[in-house]
Structures are given as structure tokens and as C-alpha cells.
């Protein structure tokens, strides 16, 4: 296929550029049906990641920073420890690989942890990647493969045929039109700002603000080896002594400023848990907008309009689900729609649900979601 | 006189660009002989500021953001309240205008203060300016006056005559020489890096790191009217809903990175004291290097080398002392050295004191200071 990527800004500078890059389906696992679907997708995608990373490194000649370090989830007091026991039992009931660690064992594995740690779970298969490296490598690999990358080309609307059932192309902001029989809508939190679709062919996606700090240890790597997660945040170590400290989860609309409160709480929790954090340099305060659907599960595959494939709504799991999403999108474009995973990601699952403001993705009335 | 300004970087982007701009000799007043000199200088300069500001605004056609709001110094617990009573008595013994405020009266004047405030002092004559506006206006006024401003022109050394007693000019890094019979050394924390002076004609100046946050209230001005000072920091409101939150005082050498610990402590103290701070956006994390002398008082006036005038070592008071320093420098250049204030700023007061590392400004041995 002949492929053009249209980016409203510079490629690789959106939400993915801010993401920490955890490949952590086990520690992210949540209760409920939608969360179960996300877990299933996450485990599948985590399984693909190592091969995807080496393919991408081979295709681009660049590294992507995949680190197989595992993840520690820690509790800082008795309340958090009780919750962690519940989380452990839940993961074991799903046969997810996890290990219960007493505080002393956790501190043996990660001596940077404070003595106040009460309990920890190790998820040995939850790894991380450096999204900025991934994005650069993806761009390079696309260029080599002949993809036409157009930056500062914001899509204003999708053009349909007269009957409104078939994609014909795209209109750009300002001027310009791109003719296309197939369109993949992967606009993240900005999905709802692309016009042209009939109301019942749309999908509600809202921005979920996340504040993240990028830290650097002037003494080099070594403060932490593993990803460390705690109630309200995480610390992701890179190989070179850099750390990503995230993240707030805020329903604030399209608001891209770091705040005193968000930064304060992340620094407070992280330095309480890993006292050495105090000595780290702050390289950046970043804000990203995660694309959230009503059930916070992604939207991948064909919808009501022929020729339009959805790939959005990945919320906290955009980097983790990238290779799986790519595979499902390609299958859709090739007309193969029998993968059972596509069912969980069906863009049609919110159809007929009224009360969603499609621009903001927010529920405007008290009418509940129904299939 | 024909004047050239040589700046190692872009003008107005050094420590002054980071400074909060408090004109606060009363709340800065400290115990001890050197501090008494700094107070005297500060009171004199604060008195000059209003006329200086209006002259500068007239000369440049630009505003400098002088705000006559006064300053509240607050105590958050009983220990701090006891210390504040001591500070109040000290200021009253010096006949400095101050008012003791119970917590309720302080919160009446500044409703943004937390209920945890125990006691406050109001210093009604301690005001503030916006140093960034001052710097822009100074640059413009200099240009209009015909000053030759040379940026990215770092001075490597001062050239003396054969006997070493008289200034002849300056050598620039890379190449280039400027012929000058009179040189004003105003290189701030970088003073010691300018070579060419005999050892006993030098002055020890060390960098004192300060971390500062620049905050902005998306709701506009109103959270605070006055400058608010507390143990370990201050909040300086600008007219437009922006706030400067500072500052750490760190002996770390030439280290210009914001740290997790510094940022955390400033945010913790400020949001504990003014809970509305949590909602503010963080626009910048900045770091400045204050120039500190062994007694932390400035060095202004003539030294051992003829033709060389000192104007450095202003530590926390560079903006406050700017107009006074300018006046003293001009007097020195005109050969008038009878001002008694010049005595307190005498560059010769550290001469013959061994043990100072003149590059870093740090005391290398345990030999005490002596005149």
C-alpha cells in the first residue's frame, strides 16, 4: 500500500513523547470487564514487543531502549499493604507471574527504596522501553520504507461519498485535500476534533491529562534498576541514569500546563519512597493528554464508515499496545476482521449511547452506557 | 565617558534574570557587622529605587514593574513565631518600620494565607520590581545613551601595564582585545574566572546556587497582593497573576540544574502556607548563581589596581543594590571616593587573608579572616 502520515505538528512530539514507556500489563491489571480486555490486549502486545523492538532496530539502525528489568509495586503503609495483598491475590487468580516480597527482600533487590516500604510485589515480566527512541526509530523506518510523512498538516475533516458510507479522502486545515480510499484515524486525544463523520459513526474520546517529570542522576545509573510503582505514580529508570517520574491522572480537558500541585505530589511521593530522588536534577516537566474512551479501553478496527479504520483511545497503554495495534490495523486494512481481539476494541460499542459530548469525549447527561 | 559593556552571553540573562526582585532591606536584615552594612546599603538603595525606576522608565519608554505592596513575614508554628518575635524586636531596636500582626489580622490582609499561620510581621516599605523588565529597560536606555553593548564577548583577562599597577585593557576569549584605561569588573559569580590580576589585588567571590520557580495563576491576579516571606523562601506576586517562588541557598559551585529536592521543598512550603499555590501553573524552573564574598557583603569601588573598579559580590541583594551600586561606581570613576558607604564595600577588606581559593571563592584552610 502507498502510505501517507499526516501530523498536525511534528511527528513523535505528541502524547507518546511524554509517555514513560512502561510495558506493564501485569502491574496495570484492573478489576472489571473492560479492564480484563485491556489486560488481554496488553499481555498479547507485551509478548510481541521484544520481536517488534528488534525488527524496528534492524529496520531503522537505531536503538529503542527496551529494558527487561521487571517491575516492583510497593506499599508504604498498612493500608497500602492490605490493598497490595488484594492485588496480589487477584493477579495470582489470573495466573499472572508475580512474587510477594517482604520489605527486606524488596530493599535487597532495590537498595534505593526507603526503610518505610512495607511490602512489595515483583512483576518480573513488566518491562519498559524509551518512547522517544521508539518514535525516532519508527520515523526512520517509515522513511526507509517509503512512507510519505507530512508534518504540520492538520486534518480538518474526513471526506465521505455522497451517501456518507464510504471514505474518499481528507481535508487539511487552511487548504489542501488528500485523496484516500482508506484512512486510519489515530489522532489520540484530538480524535473528536476531526470533523466530517456522521454522529452515529463517531467515537467519544476525551483528553486525560498526565503530568510527568524527567529526572537525571548526575552520578549516573544505579539508584534504581527496576521500574518502581506506587499508589499514585511510578519511577521508570533508563539505562543512562535518567528517570521518568509520573504521572497525574486529571480530567481537565485540553490543558497542557504543569501545575505546582501535580509536580509537588509526584516529588513528595517519589522522594518519600526513594530518598535518593531528592538529589536528582529535573530536566523537564512534561504534560501529555491520554486519549480516553468511556470504558478507557482502546478503539481499534473498522467502524460504521467503510474505508475508515480506528486506532485511538489507548489511554495509559499507548506504548504497550503499539505493536498489537499496528498488527490489528494492518489486518483490518487487508480485510481480515476475524481476530477475536478486534471485538473487544470494537468502535461500535459506544454507538447509540447518547449523552456523550463528542468534541470533549465527556458524558453530558446521566444516561448510562449500554450496548 | 565612552562606555562598552562586554557580556559573556546575552545581556540580561544571568543571575539577575532569575532574581525575584525583592527590594526588601527590612525583611532581609540580619545580625552581625557585615549584615549591618548590607542593611545600611539596602535602605539607602531602596530609598533611591522609586526615582531610579521612573528615570529608567522615562529613558527607555518601558515599564519596570515596581510594585509598592509591602511584605509579610509569616511564622507557621510556635518555634517560628518565637523567632519572628525576636526578629521584630531586633527591627524595632533599629527603628525599622514594622508591624506585628496576629494570624487573624494577617489573613485579613492576605486571605490566601493558610489557617496554620501563627504570626506575621508586616514590613510596609519592602517592595518589589520585575528584574526582567528592569534588564530590558536598562538595555534599551543604554542603547539610547550610545553605550556599545557587545554580547558573547567573554573577557578572559584584564591587561595591566608592565608594573602591574594600572589597567590597560581586556583580552577576550578566542581573540580580540579592548583598550581601556578604566574597567568596571561586574562579572557576578564568575568574577574569579577573569584572569590577569595579581593575587593580592583579587577578591574572593563564590557562586551561591538559588533555585526559583515561576508560577502563573490561570485565573489572573488576586491570590496574594503582598510579597510573602517564610522560613526558607518567599512568594513574590507580579501584577498579572504571575508569582516567583524562591529560593534555595546552596553551596554547590557552578551547578546550574534544578533538583527534585529543591523544587519539592519550595513547593511544599509555599503550598502549605498558601494552599492556592497548588492550582498554579509552573512556567519555569530557574537556577541562578549569586556572587558571595566571605562576609556576603558586596565589593564596590576602587581596589589595588588603578583604573579597576569593583562591582560584584551582591549575593541576595543585586537587584535591591543596583541603583546605589551604579551611583558608587560613577563616583569612583569620577575620582570621588569620600562616600562613607564605599568603606563598607571596600574590595581591600579581604586582602592579605590567605586560604581563599580565588577561582571558587571558597575558604581552603582554617585561617580566619583578618583585616
Interface residues (C-beta under 8 A of the other chain):
Chain A: X213 X215 X216 X218 X245 X257 X258 X259 X260 X261 X263 X264 X267 X268 X270 X271 X277 X278 X279 X280 X281 X282 X283 X285
Chain B: X213 X215 X216 X218 X245 X257 X258 X259 X260 X261 X263 X264 X267 X268 X270 X271 X277 X278 X279 X280 X281 X282 X283 X285
